[in-house]
Amino acid sequence: MTKKYYVVWKGRQTGIFTQWDEAKKQVEHFPGAKYKSFKTQAEAQAAFSQGSSQSRLHKKVTKESKIKTTPSAIQESHQAFDVTLYTDGGCEPNPGEAGSGVALYHKTELSALYYGLYHANGTNNSAELNALHQALLLAKEAMAAKQSVQILSDSQYSINCITQWAAGWQAKGWKRQTAGDIKNLEIIQQAYALYCELKHDISIKHVAAHIGIEGNELADRMSIYAIEQKNPQFCRYDKPLDIAQLLSLRAG
């Protein structure tokens, strides 16, 4: 049987899959799912990196279901989920002082902000992974209350670590295929274990940073606020959620 590669642009988990059963789990009964099979890995990688608009989509996908990444379109996507969580990590310099932030929306309304996990000698990647881990913890709480959840992160690295690479690393005894240790292994293991509990019912997607997406900008401000406050705990922001004032805080 000829091996195929399955690209999922929109589903519970996005990425490239080598088994149809695994790809099917991501798209079956998922509203507006976008996916397609390719004969070679190179074709699949090129199609995934170019985005769904560059390739002929599966015949069941309609033009109306295409994802747009403009701030207004992202805001509209909130309507498809009860809860939307934005994550971000900051580090000054890199490596250096690091902190993480999360913005939580119920539909289109900002509901809460979180910040913390300050580390005096962290990295941008560790801060991004910490933020994603905290978002997964918040997602688990929301899903236990029968709420649908999407997580939006501007870190393709952290998304790939949890949704794609961790499974292979675990199968190899948490070793890389090439030489060298897996960086940020402890937080990856924690986040991956949680992701495995939720993956069939949660959407995790990448969004571009600093293009005016409100939730992404607020998570960014919280990551820098965490650095300024030097708080090692992950805390709920207890000041008024004045969006204009929050956006005027220092950006990362």
C-alpha positions as semicolon CSV with decimal commas, in nm:
position;residue;x (nm);y (nm);z (nm)
1;M;0,000;0,000;0,000
2;T;0,133;0,343;-0,096
3;K;0,208;0,561;0,205
4;K;0,020;0,888;0,226
5;Y;0,063;1,203;0,429
6;Y;-0,243;1,380;0,563
7;V;-0,241;1,757;0,614
8;V;-0,497;1,900;0,855
9;W;-0,532;2,277;0,831
10;K;-0,840;2,297;1,049
11;G;-0,934;2,037;1,309
12;R;-0,896;1,948;1,673
13;Q;-0,522;1,933;1,605
14;T;-0,351;2,074;1,298
15;G;-0,039;1,936;1,132
16;I;0,085;1,649;0,917
17;F;-0,017;1,293;0,996
18;T;0,111;0,966;0,852
19;Q;-0,188;0,756;0,961
20;W;-0,542;0,822;0,837
21;D;-0,693;0,694;1,163
22;E;-0,507;0,964;1,354
23;A;-0,594;1,236;1,101
24;K;-0,957;1,126;1,102
25;K;-0,978;1,185;1,477
26;Q;-0,886;1,548;1,418
27;V;-1,145;1,621;1,148
28;E;-1,440;1,387;1,199
29;H;-1,744;1,585;1,320
30;F;-1,528;1,898;1,349
31;P;-1,713;2,203;1,203
32;G;-1,547;2,327;0,881
33;A;-1,261;2,077;0,897
34;K;-0,994;2,124;0,629
35;Y;-0,768;1,841;0,527
36;K;-0,611;1,666;0,227
37;S;-0,384;1,371;0,153
38;F;-0,050;1,393;-0,031
39;K;0,175;1,128;-0,181
40;T;0,503;1,263;-0,045
41;Q;0,619;1,423;0,277
42;A;0,769;1,715;0,086
43;E;0,435;1,793;-0,080
44;A;0,258;1,773;0,255
45;Q;0,508;2,000;0,427
46;A;0,489;2,256;0,148
47;A;0,109;2,254;0,152
48;F;0,091;2,286;0,529
49;S;0,339;2,574;0,541
50;Q;0,160;2,756;0,258
51;G;-0,178;2,720;0,424
52;S;-0,505;2,575;0,311
53;S;-0,574;2,854;0,064
54;Q;-0,278;2,737;-0,150
55;S;-0,406;2,386;-0,207
56;R;-0,723;2,225;-0,333
57;L;-0,919;2,136;-0,023
58;H;-1,108;1,818;0,040
59;K;-1,432;1,811;-0,159
60;K;-1,641;1,832;0,157
61;V;-1,487;2,165;0,258
62;T;-1,670;2,477;0,142
63;K;-1,526;2,818;0,058
64;E;-1,723;2,967;0,344
65;S;-1,529;2,756;0,594
66;K;-1,185;2,895;0,510
67;I;-0,993;3,037;0,804
68;K;-0,875;3,394;0,789
69;T;-0,618;3,531;1,031
70;T;-0,720;3,897;1,033
71;P;-0,798;4,037;1,379
72;S;-1,167;4,072;1,295
73;A;-1,192;3,716;1,162
74;I;-1,017;3,577;1,468
75;Q;-1,259;3,768;1,689
76;E;-1,548;3,620;1,492
77;S;-1,405;3,271;1,546
78;H;-1,473;3,316;1,918
79;Q;-1,840;3,256;1,845
80;A;-1,765;2,893;1,757
81;F;-1,635;2,818;2,108
82;D;-1,755;2,888;2,460
83;V;-1,401;2,968;2,575
84;T;-1,101;3,103;2,385
85;L;-0,759;3,109;2,552
86;Y;-0,467;3,312;2,416
87;T;-0,117;3,229;2,536
88;D;0,214;3,411;2,518
89;G;0,559;3,404;2,673
90;G;0,816;3,677;2,705
91;C;1,188;3,684;2,778
92;E;1,421;3,983;2,824
93;P;1,680;3,916;2,689
94;N;1,663;3,565;2,546
95;P;1,776;3,376;2,753
96;G;1,702;3,599;3,048
97;E;1,408;3,703;3,264
98;A;1,100;3,514;3,147
99;G;0,727;3,524;3,221
100;S;0,401;3,387;3,082
101;G;0,056;3,528;3,015
102;V;-0,292;3,401;2,925
103;A;-0,605;3,589;2,818
104;L;-0,941;3,412;2,862
105;Y;-1,253;3,501;2,666
106;H;-1,608;3,376;2,698
107;K;-1,731;3,408;2,341
108;T;-1,619;3,760;2,244
109;E;-1,597;3,906;2,595
110;L;-1,269;3,925;2,785
111;S;-1,329;3,735;3,109
112;A;-0,992;3,705;3,283
113;L;-0,618;3,759;3,249
114;Y;-0,340;3,553;3,406
115;Y;0,032;3,614;3,450
116;G;0,336;3,476;3,629
117;L;0,583;3,185;3,625
118;Y;0,869;3,431;3,642
119;H;1,212;3,277;3,592
120;A;1,531;3,479;3,623
121;N;1,709;3,261;3,368
122;G;1,445;3,135;3,130
123;T;1,401;3,142;2,754
124;N;1,127;3,256;2,521
125;N;1,049;2,892;2,439
126;S;1,019;2,787;2,804
127;A;0,791;3,084;2,872
128;E;0,571;2,995;2,573
129;L;0,547;2,632;2,687
130;N;0,458;2,738;3,040
131;A;0,180;2,959;2,904
132;L;0,043;2,677;2,689
133;H;0,052;2,439;2,985
134;Q;-0,147;2,684;3,198
135;A;-0,398;2,729;2,917
136;L;-0,446;2,353;2,902
137;L;-0,514;2,350;3,278
138;L;-0,773;2,625;3,234
139;A;-0,917;2,440;2,935
140;K;-0,959;2,123;3,141
141;E;-1,164;2,315;3,397
142;A;-1,384;2,467;3,127
143;M;-1,432;2,135;2,951
144;A;-1,533;1,971;3,279
145;A;-1,812;2,231;3,283
146;K;-1,918;2,114;2,934
147;Q;-1,772;2,419;2,760
148;S;-1,603;2,402;2,420
149;V;-1,250;2,545;2,413
150;Q;-0,994;2,672;2,163
151;I;-0,638;2,772;2,245
152;L;-0,459;3,026;2,026
153;S;-0,082;3,065;2,055
154;D;0,170;3,265;1,853
155;S;0,439;3,003;1,926
156;Q;0,454;2,737;1,657
157;Y;0,735;2,577;1,857
158;S;0,525;2,518;2,166
159;I;0,229;2,394;1,961
160;N;0,449;2,150;1,769
161;C;0,618;2,027;2,088
162;I;0,287;1,928;2,242
163;T;0,072;1,828;1,944
164;Q;0,328;1,666;1,713
165;W;0,677;1,599;1,846
166;A;0,606;1,480;2,201
167;A;0,440;1,155;2,088
168;G;0,754;1,050;1,901
169;W;0,982;1,156;2,183
170;Q;0,777;0,956;2,431
171;A;0,786;0,649;2,207
172;K;1,167;0,673;2,206
173;G;1,187;0,701;2,585
174;W;1,185;1,080;2,572
175;K;1,485;1,095;2,344
176;R;1,539;1,284;2,023
177;Q;1,611;1,097;1,702
178;T;1,929;1,301;1,665
179;A;2,190;1,358;1,931
180;G;2,119;1,592;2,218
181;D;1,871;1,627;2,500
182;I;1,517;1,757;2,457
183;K;1,508;2,112;2,585
184;N;1,230;2,205;2,828
185;L;1,154;1,835;2,875
186;E;0,980;1,858;3,214
187;I;0,719;2,112;3,107
188;I;0,673;1,935;2,774
189;Q;0,596;1,609;2,954
190;Q;0,347;1,779;3,185
191;A;0,172;1,964;2,902
192;Y;0,168;1,659;2,676
193;A;0,009;1,439;2,942
194;L;-0,266;1,696;2,982
195;Y;-0,304;1,739;2,608
196;C;-0,354;1,365;2,566
197;E;-0,654;1,387;2,800
198;L;-0,813;1,668;2,601
199;K;-0,694;1,638;2,243
200;H;-1,007;1,487;2,090
201;D;-1,223;1,773;2,215
202;I;-0,999;2,079;2,198
203;S;-0,873;2,303;1,919
204;I;-0,516;2,439;1,934
205;K;-0,410;2,678;1,659
206;H;-0,133;2,919;1,572
207;V;-0,195;3,291;1,530
208;A;0,042;3,559;1,412
209;A;0,192;3,784;1,678
210;H;0,152;4,161;1,694
211;I;-0,094;4,208;1,407
212;G;-0,363;4,361;1,625
213;I;-0,537;4,048;1,758
214;E;-0,664;4,172;2,092
215;G;-0,632;3,848;2,286
216;N;-0,280;3,786;2,160
217;E;-0,177;4,141;2,253
218;L;-0,324;4,107;2,602
219;A;-0,147;3,775;2,664
220;D;0,174;3,947;2,552
221;R;0,120;4,232;2,799
222;M;0,064;3,980;3,077
223;S;0,390;3,799;2,996
224;I;0,583;4,125;3,031
225;Y;0,383;4,219;3,340
226;A;0,491;3,884;3,489
227;I;0,855;3,977;3,430
228;E;0,807;4,318;3,588
229;Q;0,626;4,174;3,892
230;K;0,876;3,886;3,921
231;N;0,598;3,657;4,041
232;P;0,692;3,287;4,030
233;Q;0,328;3,184;4,077
234;F;0,063;3,191;3,805
235;C;-0,195;3,445;3,918
236;R;-0,519;3,596;3,803
237;Y;-0,483;3,964;3,718
238;D;-0,692;4,141;3,985
239;K;-0,712;4,492;3,841
240;P;-0,998;4,621;3,620
241;L;-1,007;4,469;3,272
242;D;-0,981;4,804;3,097
243;I;-0,868;4,689;2,753
244;A;-0,740;5,027;2,638
245;Q;-0,537;5,067;2,956
246;L;-0,407;4,710;2,936
247;L;-0,296;4,754;2,576
248;S;-0,103;5,064;2,681
249;L;0,117;4,849;2,906
250;R;0,465;4,765;2,782
251;A;0,468;4,514;2,498
252;G;0,711;4,228;2,454
